């Protein structure tokens, strides 16, 4: 027994199209429109509640605390960057970057050389 994958694919495509049609019909039905309307209302209420919470005293305290923590984090990052360890890490990273750039340049030069050799060989054959 062999499977006809094209037929199976065709049947699956037909089923998908029928499913899409049914979904559109359901969405356009009166019940679908009511659900869509209710979902829109709930979304708007949710947005209002989120704005109210953000503007509340607690929301403002949270925003302020987050700002303070962000500033402290920036200060700590600067301290680490300026520390001896931070400088060593920076130097090591710069060395690795330079090494990577050198390696990339070498690879590129070798690539150019190979291309030139291939071109010469091609010209010699002609």
C-alpha positions in Angstrom: 0.0 0.0 0.0 1.5 3.3 -1.0 0.5 6.8 0.0 -0.3 9.5 -2.5 1.2 12.5 -0.8 -0.1 14.9 -3.4 -3.6 13.7 -2.9 -3.1 13.9 0.9 -1.7 17.4 0.5 -4.6 18.4 -1.7 -7.2 17.1 0.8 -5.4 18.9 3.7 -5.4 22.1 1.7 -9.2 21.7 1.0 -9.8 21.1 4.7 -7.8 24.2 5.6 -9.8 26.4 3.2 -13.1 25.0 4.6 -11.9 25.7 8.1 -11.0 29.3 7.1 -14.4 29.8 5.6 -16.1 28.5 8.8 -14.0 30.8 10.9 -14.9 33.8 8.8 -18.6 32.9 8.9 -18.4 32.5 12.7 -16.6 35.8 13.1 -19.2 37.6 10.9 -22.2 36.0 12.7 -24.2 38.0 15.3 -22.6 36.0 18.1 -19.1 36.5 16.7 -19.7 40.3 16.5 -21.0 40.3 20.1 -17.9 38.5 21.2 -15.6 40.8 19.3 -17.4 43.8 20.8 -17.2 42.4 24.4 -13.5 41.7 23.8 -12.9 45.3 22.7 -14.7 46.6 25.8 -12.6 44.4 28.1 -9.4 45.5 26.4 -10.3 49.2 26.9 -11.2 48.6 30.5 -7.9 46.8 31.0 -6.0 49.7 29.5 -7.8 52.1 31.8 -7.0 50.0 34.9 -3.3 49.8 33.8 -3.1 53.6 33.5 -4.9 54.0 36.8 -2.4 51.6 38.5 0.5 53.4 36.9 -0.7 56.8 38.1 -1.6 55.6 41.6 0.6 56.3 44.6 1.9 52.7 44.6 2.6 52.9 40.9 4.5 56.1 41.3 6.5 54.5 44.2 7.4 51.5 42.0 8.4 53.8 39.2 10.6 55.9 41.5 12.2 52.7 43.1 12.9 51.3 39.6 14.5 54.6 38.6 16.7 54.6 41.7 17.7 51.0 41.1 18.5 51.8 37.5 20.8 54.6 38.6 22.5 52.5 41.2 23.0 49.8 38.5 24.6 52.4 36.2 26.9 53.6 39.0 27.9 50.0 39.8 28.6 49.3 36.1 30.9 52.3 35.9 32.7 51.3 39.1 33.3 47.8 37.7 34.5 49.3 34.4 36.9 51.5 36.2 38.2 48.9 38.5 41.4 47.0 37.9 39.5 43.9 36.9 37.3 45.9 34.6 40.4 47.4 32.9 41.9 43.9 32.5 38.7 42.6 30.9 38.6 45.6 28.6 42.2 45.1 27.5 41.6 41.4 27.0 38.5 42.1 24.9 40.4 44.7 22.8 43.2 42.2 22.2 40.7 39.5 21.2 39.0 42.0 18.9 42.3 43.0 17.2 43.2 39.3 16.8 39.8 38.6 15.3 40.2 41.5 12.9 43.7 40.3 11.9 42.4 36.8 11.3 39.5 38.1 9.2 41.9 40.2 7.1 44.2 37.2 6.6 41.2 35.1 5.4 40.2 37.8 3.1 43.7 38.2 1.6 43.9 34.4 1.1 40.5 34.5 -0.6 41.7 37.3 -3.0 44.8 35.3 -3.8 42.8 32.1 -4.5 40.5 34.1 -6.8 43.5 35.6 -8.7 45.0 32.1 -9.0 41.8 30.7 -10.3 41.5 33.6 -12.8 45.0 33.0 -14.0 44.4 29.2 -14.4 41.2 30.0 -16.3 43.0 32.4 -18.6 45.9 29.9 -19.2 43.4 27.2 -20.3 42.0 29.5 -22.9 
